[in-house]
Amino acid sequence: MIPVCTPFLGRKEKEYVMDCLRTSWISSSGKYLNNFESAFSAYCGVQYGIATTNGTTALHLALTVLGVKEDDEVIMPTFTIASTAFAAIYCGAKPVFVDSQPDTWNIDPEKIEAKITKRTKVIMPVHIYGHPCEMDKIMPIARKYNLNVIEDAAEAHGAEFQGKKVGGIGQVGCFSFYGNKIITCGEGGMVVTNNKKWADRCRRLKNLSFLQSKRFWHLELGFNHRMTNMQAALGLAQFEQIEKLVERRRKNARVYNSLLGGILGITLPVERPNTKSIYWMYAILIEKEFGMTREHLMRKLSEKGIETRTFFIPMHQQPVLKQRGLVDRERFPVAEKISREGLYLPSGSGLKKSEIEYICDSIRKIRKIES
């Protein structure tokens, strides 16, 4: 089976993790943690990085330090993974959903302003599948209404908008280092920001709100969102080859584009001018002109040893949010369409060209035989 994604691990990863074991620096402090935070935040073009347990807790921390609380509203795309919405709900806030652009599948900036109310606190764009959102349109809206922007860049390590790394454009950026991301710690996340006050509070809150001046004395409710030095060791080793890993994903996309381009009924991912997509997942739409459903194609590819995944299911369709009264009957036609038609193909940084050729040849053959 050709998997959708596997981590691309090398010698340095083992070396750094074994160093943690030899020295017994395995918990939530150590040189690898400090170095990883410093290196990754600098890569994003910001001053401070705060490592966390995962991308969800990074979002939770960011929202908390920005003062998001009960009855506040956070604007975000409906087409995203549940972490984005859940993080707002953990703070007692209401996620307010916006439809997607039909080409990038990102939040549609033209539809944001209509969702702003007196309760809106934050705009949270998500750089879907590694393609940057239109930050040049989102940031002026935020300034107009005195709102903060938290970039959910979980899927977009190294992506760029107008020459700037995503995560470093809004007031805060949040990343995930799950096993299928461009770089991984197995699990892990990062908050990046230029605001020292927020960074310091993130560090305190993620560590159960311990005070440096008085141990075991807590002035506010904190969380245990600490990354370990071992995870950071893995992450730092991964980070040291981030440009190579990004280029591998982009090369995969170029090969896919060349082999799948022109097939009727397949919509390929775009890369808009002045952006750099990192193609975290090589994602396509299977439209009716293809001659079969997405599910049928996925079954046939599985029979040929090719793993695939469907797109996210939009948040406004999620039972848990309906049960909590957080969504009404509003429709989001673009998000619903891409969720219904979208799938992603094997996309890992270690994918071989011969494997991509086999995948694309299989798609062509299945279409010819089945349609």
C-alpha positions as CSV (number, residue, x, y, z in Angstrom):
1,M,0.0,0.0,0.0
2,I,1.3,3.5,-0.9
3,P,0.3,5.5,2.2
4,V,-1.2,9.0,2.1
5,C,1.7,10.2,4.2
6,T,4.5,8.9,6.3
7,P,7.2,10.9,8.3
8,F,10.5,11.5,6.5
9,L,13.0,10.6,9.2
10,G,16.8,10.5,9.0
11,R,20.0,10.0,11.0
12,K,19.9,13.3,12.9
13,E,16.4,12.5,14.4
14,K,17.8,9.4,16.1
15,E,20.9,11.1,17.2
16,Y,19.2,14.0,18.9
17,V,16.5,11.8,20.6
18,M,19.2,9.4,21.8
19,D,21.1,12.4,23.2
20,C,18.1,13.2,25.3
21,L,18.0,9.6,26.6
22,R,21.7,9.5,27.4
23,T,21.6,12.8,29.3
24,S,18.2,12.2,30.9
25,W,16.8,15.5,29.5
26,I,13.5,13.9,28.5
27,S,10.9,16.1,30.0
28,S,9.6,19.6,29.4
29,S,12.9,21.6,29.5
30,G,16.3,21.2,27.8
31,K,18.4,22.6,25.0
32,Y,16.5,21.0,22.2
33,L,13.3,22.7,23.3
34,N,14.9,26.1,23.5
35,N,16.7,25.7,20.2
36,F,13.6,24.4,18.4
37,E,11.5,27.3,19.6
38,S,14.1,29.9,18.6
39,A,14.9,28.3,15.2
40,F,11.3,27.8,14.2
41,S,10.1,31.3,15.2
42,A,13.0,32.9,13.4
43,Y,12.1,30.9,10.3
44,C,8.6,32.4,10.5
45,G,10.1,35.9,10.8
46,V,8.9,36.5,14.4
47,Q,10.7,36.8,17.7
48,Y,9.1,34.3,20.0
49,G,8.1,30.6,19.8
50,I,6.3,28.6,22.4
51,A,6.2,24.9,21.9
52,T,3.1,23.0,22.9
53,T,1.7,19.5,23.0
54,N,-0.1,19.8,19.6
55,G,-1.7,22.3,17.2
56,T,-5.0,22.3,19.0
57,T,-3.4,23.4,22.3
58,A,-1.4,26.0,20.4
59,L,-4.7,27.5,19.1
60,H,-6.2,27.2,22.6
61,L,-3.2,29.1,24.2
62,A,-3.3,31.8,21.5
63,L,-7.0,32.4,21.9
64,T,-6.7,32.5,25.7
65,V,-3.8,35.0,25.8
66,L,-5.7,37.3,23.3
67,G,-8.5,37.4,25.9
68,V,-11.1,35.3,24.1
69,K,-13.7,34.3,26.6
70,E,-17.3,33.2,27.0
71,D,-19.8,34.7,24.5
72,D,-17.0,36.1,22.3
73,E,-17.0,35.2,18.6
74,V,-14.2,33.9,16.5
75,I,-14.5,34.1,12.7
76,M,-13.1,31.1,10.8
77,P,-13.7,29.0,7.7
78,T,-16.3,26.3,8.0
79,F,-14.0,24.2,5.8
80,T,-11.4,23.2,8.3
81,I,-10.5,20.4,10.7
82,A,-12.4,20.4,14.0
83,S,-9.4,21.7,16.0
84,T,-10.0,25.2,14.8
85,A,-13.6,25.3,16.1
86,F,-12.9,23.2,19.2
87,A,-10.2,25.6,20.4
88,A,-12.6,28.5,20.3
89,I,-15.3,26.4,22.2
90,Y,-12.7,25.5,24.9
91,C,-12.6,29.2,25.6
92,G,-16.4,29.5,25.8
93,A,-16.5,31.4,22.5
94,K,-18.7,30.8,19.5
95,P,-17.1,29.9,16.2
96,V,-18.6,31.9,13.4
97,F,-18.2,30.3,10.0
98,V,-17.4,31.7,6.6
99,D,-17.5,29.9,3.2
100,S,-14.5,29.1,1.1
101,Q,-13.0,30.3,-2.2
102,P,-13.7,27.9,-5.0
103,D,-10.1,27.7,-6.2
104,T,-7.8,27.8,-3.1
105,W,-10.5,26.3,-0.7
106,N,-9.4,28.9,1.9
107,I,-11.7,31.3,3.7
108,D,-13.3,33.8,1.4
109,P,-12.2,37.3,2.5
110,E,-15.1,38.9,0.7
111,K,-17.5,37.2,3.1
112,I,-15.7,37.9,6.4
113,E,-16.9,41.5,7.0
114,A,-20.6,40.5,6.9
115,K,-19.9,38.1,9.9
116,I,-18.4,40.7,12.2
117,T,-20.5,41.7,15.2
118,K,-19.8,43.5,18.5
119,R,-18.8,40.2,20.0
120,T,-16.2,39.4,17.4
121,K,-12.7,39.1,19.0
122,V,-10.5,37.3,16.5
123,I,-10.3,36.3,12.8
124,M,-8.7,32.9,12.3
125,P,-7.8,32.1,8.7
126,V,-6.7,28.5,8.0
127,H,-4.1,27.9,5.3
128,I,-5.8,24.9,3.9
129,Y,-3.7,22.0,2.6
130,G,-0.6,24.3,2.5
131,H,-1.9,27.2,0.3
132,P,-1.8,30.7,1.9
133,C,-4.9,32.6,2.5
134,E,-5.3,36.1,1.1
135,M,-3.7,37.9,4.0
136,D,-3.6,41.2,2.2
137,K,-7.4,41.3,2.3
138,I,-7.8,39.8,5.8
139,M,-5.4,42.0,7.7
140,P,-7.1,45.4,6.6
141,I,-10.5,44.0,7.7
142,A,-9.0,43.1,11.1
143,R,-7.5,46.6,11.5
144,K,-10.7,48.3,10.4
145,Y,-12.6,46.6,13.3
146,N,-9.7,46.4,15.8
147,L,-9.5,42.7,15.7
148,N,-6.6,40.3,16.1
149,V,-5.7,37.7,13.6
150,I,-4.5,34.2,14.6
151,E,-3.2,32.2,11.6
152,D,-4.0,28.5,11.8
153,A,-0.9,27.4,9.9
154,A,-1.0,23.8,11.0
155,E,-0.7,22.6,7.5
156,A,1.5,25.3,6.0
157,H,5.1,25.2,7.4
158,G,7.1,27.2,5.0
159,A,4.3,28.5,2.8
160,E,4.6,32.2,1.8
161,F,2.3,35.0,1.0
162,Q,3.9,38.0,-0.9
163,G,7.3,36.9,0.3
164,K,6.4,36.5,4.0
165,K,6.1,33.1,5.8
166,V,2.6,32.3,7.0
167,G,2.3,32.3,10.7
168,G,4.3,35.5,10.9
169,I,1.7,37.7,9.1
170,G,-1.1,37.9,11.7
171,Q,-0.6,38.9,15.4
172,V,-0.1,35.2,16.2
173,G,0.6,32.0,14.2
174,C,-0.1,28.4,15.3
175,F,1.4,25.3,13.9
176,S,1.1,21.5,14.3
177,F,3.9,18.9,14.2
178,Y,1.7,15.8,13.9
179,G,3.2,12.8,12.1
180,N,1.9,13.8,8.7
181,K,3.0,17.4,8.7
182,I,6.0,18.8,6.8
183,I,8.1,18.5,9.9
184,T,7.0,16.4,12.8
185,C,7.6,15.8,16.5
186,G,5.2,12.8,16.5
187,E,2.8,15.2,18.2
188,G,3.5,18.8,19.0
189,G,2.6,22.4,18.2
190,M,4.0,25.9,18.3
191,V,2.7,29.4,18.9
192,V,4.7,32.2,17.3
193,T,4.3,35.9,17.8
194,N,6.2,39.2,18.1
195,N,4.3,40.2,21.2
196,K,6.5,39.5,24.3
197,K,3.7,39.9,26.7
198,W,1.6,37.3,25.0
199,A,4.6,35.0,24.6
200,D,5.4,35.2,28.3
201,R,1.8,34.5,29.2
202,C,1.7,31.5,26.8
203,R,4.8,30.1,28.5
204,R,3.2,30.5,32.0
205,L,-0.3,29.2,31.0
206,K,1.1,26.1,29.2
207,N,3.0,25.2,32.4
208,L,0.0,25.2,34.8
209,S,0.5,28.9,35.5
210,F,3.4,28.3,37.9
211,L,5.0,31.6,39.0
212,Q,8.8,31.9,38.7
213,S,8.9,33.9,41.9
214,K,6.9,31.5,44.0
215,R,6.7,27.8,43.0
216,F,3.4,26.0,43.4
217,W,1.6,29.3,43.7
218,H,-1.1,29.9,41.0
219,L,-2.8,33.2,40.3
220,E,-4.8,32.0,37.3
221,L,-6.0,28.7,35.8
222,G,-3.3,27.2,33.7
223,F,-3.0,24.2,31.4
224,N,-0.5,21.3,30.9
225,H,0.3,22.0,27.3
226,R,4.1,21.3,27.6
227,M,6.2,19.8,24.8
228,T,9.0,17.5,25.9
229,N,12.6,17.9,25.1
230,M,12.6,14.6,23.3
231,Q,9.8,15.8,21.0
232,A,11.7,19.0,20.4
233,A,14.8,17.0,19.6
234,L,12.9,15.2,16.9
235,G,11.4,18.5,15.7
236,L,14.7,20.3,15.6
237,A,16.3,17.6,13.5
238,Q,13.3,17.8,11.2
239,F,13.5,21.6,11.1
240,E,17.2,21.4,10.0
241,Q,16.0,19.9,6.7
242,I,12.7,21.9,6.3
243,E,13.6,23.5,3.0
244,K,14.4,20.1,1.5
245,L,11.1,18.7,2.8
246,V,9.1,21.6,1.5
247,E,10.8,21.3,-1.9
248,R,10.0,17.5,-2.0
249,R,6.3,18.3,-1.5
250,R,6.4,20.9,-4.2
251,K,8.2,18.6,-6.6
252,N,5.6,15.9,-5.9
253,A,2.9,18.5,-6.9
254,R,4.7,19.4,-10.1
255,V,4.8,15.7,-11.1
256,Y,1.2,15.2,-10.2
257,N,0.2,18.3,-12.2
258,S,2.0,17.2,-15.3
259,L,0.4,13.7,-15.2
260,L,-3.1,14.6,-14.1
261,G,-3.5,17.8,-16.0
262,G,-6.2,17.7,-18.8
263,I,-8.1,14.7,-17.4
264,L,-11.8,15.7,-17.7
265,G,-13.5,15.9,-14.3
266,I,-10.4,16.3,-12.2
267,T,-9.7,19.7,-10.7
268,L,-6.1,20.2,-9.6
269,P,-4.9,22.4,-6.7
270,V,-3.9,25.9,-7.6
271,E,-1.0,28.1,-6.6
272,R,-2.0,31.7,-6.9
273,P,0.5,34.5,-8.0
274,N,2.6,35.9,-5.1
275,T,2.1,32.8,-3.1
276,K,4.2,29.7,-2.3
277,S,2.1,26.7,-1.5
278,I,3.8,23.8,0.2
279,Y,1.2,21.2,-1.0
280,W,1.0,19.6,2.4
281,M,-1.5,17.2,0.8
282,Y,-1.9,16.9,-2.9
283,A,-5.6,17.5,-3.1
284,I,-8.0,17.2,-6.1
285,L,-11.7,17.4,-6.8
286,I,-13.5,14.5,-8.6
287,E,-16.4,16.2,-10.4
288,K,-19.3,14.6,-12.3
289,E,-17.5,14.9,-15.6
290,F,-15.0,12.3,-14.4
291,G,-17.7,9.7,-14.9
292,M,-17.7,8.2,-11.4
293,T,-18.0,9.3,-7.8
294,R,-15.1,10.1,-5.6
295,E,-16.0,7.1,-3.4
296,H,-15.9,4.7,-6.3
297,L,-12.5,6.0,-7.4
298,M,-11.1,5.7,-3.9
299,R,-12.3,2.1,-3.7
300,K,-10.6,1.2,-7.0
301,L,-7.4,2.9,-6.0
302,S,-7.4,1.0,-2.7
303,E,-7.7,-2.2,-4.6
304,K,-4.5,-1.2,-6.4
305,G,-2.7,-0.5,-3.2
306,I,-3.1,3.3,-3.1
307,E,-4.4,5.0,0.0
308,T,-6.4,8.2,-0.2
309,R,-8.4,10.4,2.1
310,T,-11.5,12.5,1.8
311,F,-11.6,16.2,2.4
312,F,-12.7,17.7,5.7
313,I,-16.4,17.7,6.5
314,P,-17.4,21.4,7.1
315,M,-18.0,22.5,10.6
316,H,-21.5,23.7,10.0
317,Q,-22.4,20.1,9.3
318,Q,-20.9,18.6,12.4
319,P,-23.4,16.9,14.8
320,V,-21.5,18.0,17.9
321,L,-21.8,21.7,17.0
322,K,-25.5,21.3,16.1
323,Q,-26.1,19.7,19.4
324,R,-24.6,22.7,21.2
325,G,-26.7,25.2,19.2
326,L,-23.6,26.7,17.5
327,V,-24.8,26.4,14.0
328,D,-28.1,27.2,12.3
329,R,-29.4,26.3,8.8
330,E,-27.1,28.6,6.9
331,R,-25.6,26.9,3.8
332,F,-22.0,27.2,2.6
333,P,-22.2,26.0,-0.9
334,V,-18.5,26.1,-1.8
335,A,-17.4,24.3,1.3
336,E,-20.1,21.7,0.8
337,K,-19.1,21.1,-2.8
338,I,-15.4,20.7,-2.2
339,S,-16.0,18.5,0.9
340,R,-18.3,16.3,-1.3
341,E,-15.9,16.0,-4.2
342,G,-12.4,16.3,-2.7
343,L,-9.8,13.7,-1.9
344,Y,-6.1,13.8,-1.4
345,L,-3.6,11.4,-2.9
346,P,-0.3,10.1,-1.4
347,S,1.7,13.2,-0.5
348,G,4.6,12.4,1.8
349,S,8.0,13.9,1.4
350,G,9.5,10.5,0.8
351,L,7.2,9.7,-2.1
352,K,9.0,8.4,-5.2
353,K,8.4,9.7,-8.7
354,S,7.7,6.1,-9.8
355,E,5.0,5.8,-7.2
356,I,3.3,9.1,-8.4
357,E,3.5,7.7,-12.0
358,Y,1.8,4.5,-10.8
359,I,-0.9,6.4,-9.0
360,C,-1.7,8.7,-12.0
361,D,-1.6,5.8,-14.4
362,S,-4.0,3.9,-12.2
363,I,-6.4,6.9,-12.2
364,R,-6.3,7.1,-16.0
365,K,-6.9,3.3,-16.3
366,I,-9.7,3.3,-13.8
367,R,-11.5,6.1,-15.6
368,K,-11.1,4.5,-18.9
369,I,-12.4,1.1,-17.7
370,E,-15.2,2.3,-15.3
371,S,-16.6,5.3,-17.0
